């Protein structure tokens, strides 16, 4: 790496950008830090948008720090300043209002944006997406008075929104193109449990169907079904914001490729958070990790690398979701693997361990936070306890770490 940086620019003022700025100061970096964000808010963590903020009508936004605190940390925070251009040769970035910022090193933490559903563009229905504070406030207000809510997408975000709407007495229908919920991350036994829990709160599912068009009162599905809707919330995944990468000549359709230190192929340019395409040992391939833990921990590790403190980042992916009284946590990769069940599904408290050969590549827990804490450590340490031990609920997972 070249000489120590004097000015670091962070393109993106979300969780990854904010945690990186904190980490730079915590590690003694005394140079200039400029953080550029497209939203009018200081950095905040996104899980609250589909969780805490929808649970209560008056829940305020929880910011990582108020704007004044970033000033106290000597971080120049520019909000409502999306980065629209980047010159690798001159090492400058430009914002939408025409300002130009020079950097010695650049951290791209621009995150993702929701995938749009073309069939609902410019239709007469009220269509919403859930990605920022304004989206969450709009949806929260809407479910106070909307009777018929249709949610397109049976993933984590869509189902958390369904929980909130059902608790507010809305008539909720979830449309999912797969034959079961959460098929991209959960084993079938947990998908079925989540579906049953939602149905007990009067949520209706249309599985194996997609939106083909609209009617005067709602949606038309690929199976010919018509569903009345006062509001449609679309949650069909996200895509990386690629503006900076494209200006740098970096491929970014599937994410911005980084090494274990967060370096991109462009000199002095790093990337962290949802937009980073990083190697996952659990998956056996490079993936984008769209989780709270990754946005925080990868950003902290990359910040160290930016100031010449080598630190590999290879944490197994981990996330959680609350579905009514079910706390579900997932670590690593649950797909294309053999599953070991620990505990009793009927009790509502159990774990599922995913194995490929003798390797533990993933784990899922339902209302078993303590067991998940141990499983995360076992996965991170790449330990290989005997399958017969793992199959016994009496086996103490701490033994695998000795």
Secondary structure as the mmCIF struct_conf table of DSSP 4:
data_model
#
loop_
_struct_conf.conf_type_id
_struct_conf.id
_struct_conf.beg_label_comp_id
_struct_conf.beg_label_asym_id
_struct_conf.beg_label_seq_id
_struct_conf.end_label_comp_id
_struct_conf.end_label_asym_id
_struct_conf.end_label_seq_id
BEND BEND1 UNK A 3 UNK A 3
HELX_LH_PP_P HELX_LH_PP_P1 UNK A 4 UNK A 5
BEND BEND2 UNK A 6 UNK A 6
STRN STRN1 UNK A 7 UNK A 11
BEND BEND3 UNK A 14 UNK A 14
HELX_RH_AL_P HELX_RH_AL_P1 UNK A 15 UNK A 26
TURN_TY1_P TURN_TY1_P1 UNK A 27 UNK A 28
BEND BEND4 UNK A 31 UNK A 31
STRN STRN2 UNK A 32 UNK A 36
BEND BEND5 UNK A 38 UNK A 41
STRN STRN3 UNK A 44 UNK A 44
TURN_TY1_P TURN_TY1_P2 UNK A 46 UNK A 46
HELX_RH_AL_P HELX_RH_AL_P2 UNK A 47 UNK A 50
TURN_TY1_P TURN_TY1_P3 UNK A 51 UNK A 51
HELX_RH_AL_P HELX_RH_AL_P3 UNK A 52 UNK A 55
BEND BEND6 UNK A 56 UNK A 56
TURN_TY1_P TURN_TY1_P4 UNK A 57 UNK A 58
HELX_LH_PP_P HELX_LH_PP_P2 UNK A 59 UNK A 61
STRN STRN4 UNK A 63 UNK A 63
BEND BEND7 UNK A 64 UNK A 65
HELX_RH_AL_P HELX_RH_AL_P4 UNK A 67 UNK A 72
TURN_TY1_P TURN_TY1_P5 UNK A 73 UNK A 74
STRN STRN5 UNK A 75 UNK A 78
BEND BEND8 UNK A 80 UNK A 80
STRN STRN6 UNK A 83 UNK A 87
TURN_TY1_P TURN_TY1_P6 UNK A 88 UNK A 91
STRN STRN7 UNK A 92 UNK A 95
TURN_TY1_P TURN_TY1_P7 UNK A 96 UNK A 97
BEND BEND9 UNK A 98 UNK A 98
STRN STRN8 UNK A 100 UNK A 102
BEND BEND10 UNK A 104 UNK A 104
STRN STRN9 UNK A 105 UNK A 108
STRN STRN10 UNK A 112 UNK A 114
HELX_LH_PP_P HELX_LH_PP_P3 UNK A 115 UNK A 116
HELX_RH_3T_P HELX_RH_3T_P1 UNK A 118 UNK A 120
TURN_TY1_P TURN_TY1_P8 UNK A 121 UNK A 122
BEND BEND11 UNK A 124 UNK A 125
STRN STRN11 UNK A 127 UNK A 129
BEND BEND12 UNK A 131 UNK A 132
HELX_RH_AL_P HELX_RH_AL_P5 UNK A 133 UNK A 145
BEND BEND13 UNK A 147 UNK A 147
STRN STRN12 UNK A 148 UNK A 152
BEND BEND14 UNK A 155 UNK A 155
HELX_RH_AL_P HELX_RH_AL_P6 UNK A 156 UNK A 167
TURN_TY1_P TURN_TY1_P9 UNK A 168 UNK A 169
STRN STRN13 UNK A 171 UNK A 176
BEND BEND15 UNK A 177 UNK A 180
TURN_TY1_P TURN_TY1_P10 UNK A 181 UNK A 185
BEND BEND16 UNK A 186 UNK A 186
HELX_RH_AL_P HELX_RH_AL_P7 UNK A 188 UNK A 199
TURN_TY1_P TURN_TY1_P11 UNK A 200 UNK A 202
STRN STRN14 UNK A 204 UNK A 207
TURN_TY1_P TURN_TY1_P12 UNK A 208 UNK A 208
STRN STRN15 UNK A 211 UNK A 215
TURN_TY1_P TURN_TY1_P13 UNK A 216 UNK A 217
STRN STRN16 UNK A 218 UNK A 221
TURN_TY1_P TURN_TY1_P14 UNK A 222 UNK A 223
BEND BEND17 UNK A 224 UNK A 224
STRN STRN17 UNK A 226 UNK A 228
BEND BEND18 UNK A 230 UNK A 230
STRN STRN18 UNK A 231 UNK A 234
STRN STRN19 UNK A 238 UNK A 240
HELX_RH_AL_P HELX_RH_AL_P8 UNK A 243 UNK A 248
TURN_TY1_P TURN_TY1_P15 UNK A 249 UNK A 249
TURN_TY1_P TURN_TY1_P16 UNK A 253 UNK A 254
STRN STRN20 UNK A 256 UNK A 257
TURN_TY1_P TURN_TY1_P17 UNK A 260 UNK A 261
STRN STRN21 UNK A 263 UNK A 263
BEND BEND19 UNK A 265 UNK A 266
TURN_TY1_P TURN_TY1_P18 UNK A 267 UNK A 268
STRN STRN22 UNK A 269 UNK A 271
BEND BEND20 UNK A 273 UNK A 273
TURN_TY1_P TURN_TY1_P19 UNK A 274 UNK A 275
STRN STRN23 UNK A 276 UNK A 280
TURN_TY1_P TURN_TY1_P20 UNK A 281 UNK A 284
STRN STRN24 UNK A 285 UNK A 288
BEND BEND21 UNK A 291 UNK A 291
HELX_RH_AL_P HELX_RH_AL_P9 UNK A 292 UNK A 306
TURN_TY1_P TURN_TY1_P21 UNK A 307 UNK A 308
HELX_LH_PP_P HELX_LH_PP_P4 UNK A 315 UNK A 317
STRN STRN25 UNK A 318 UNK A 323
TURN_TY1_P TURN_TY1_P22 UNK A 324 UNK A 325
STRN STRN26 UNK A 326 UNK A 332
BEND BEND22 UNK A 335 UNK A 337
STRN STRN27 UNK A 338 UNK A 344
HELX_RH_3T_P HELX_RH_3T_P2 UNK A 345 UNK A 347
TURN_TY1_P TURN_TY1_P23 UNK A 348 UNK A 348
STRN STRN28 UNK A 349 UNK A 356
TURN_TY1_P TURN_TY1_P24 UNK A 357 UNK A 358
STRN STRN29 UNK A 359 UNK A 366
BEND BEND23 UNK A 367 UNK A 367
HELX_RH_AL_P HELX_RH_AL_P10 UNK A 369 UNK A 380
TURN_TY1_P TURN_TY1_P25 UNK A 381 UNK A 382
HELX_RH_AL_P HELX_RH_AL_P11 UNK A 387 UNK A 390
TURN_TY1_P TURN_TY1_P26 UNK A 391 UNK A 391
TURN_TY1_P TURN_TY1_P27 UNK A 393 UNK A 394
BEND BEND24 UNK A 395 UNK A 395
HELX_RH_3T_P HELX_RH_3T_P3 UNK A 397 UNK A 401
#
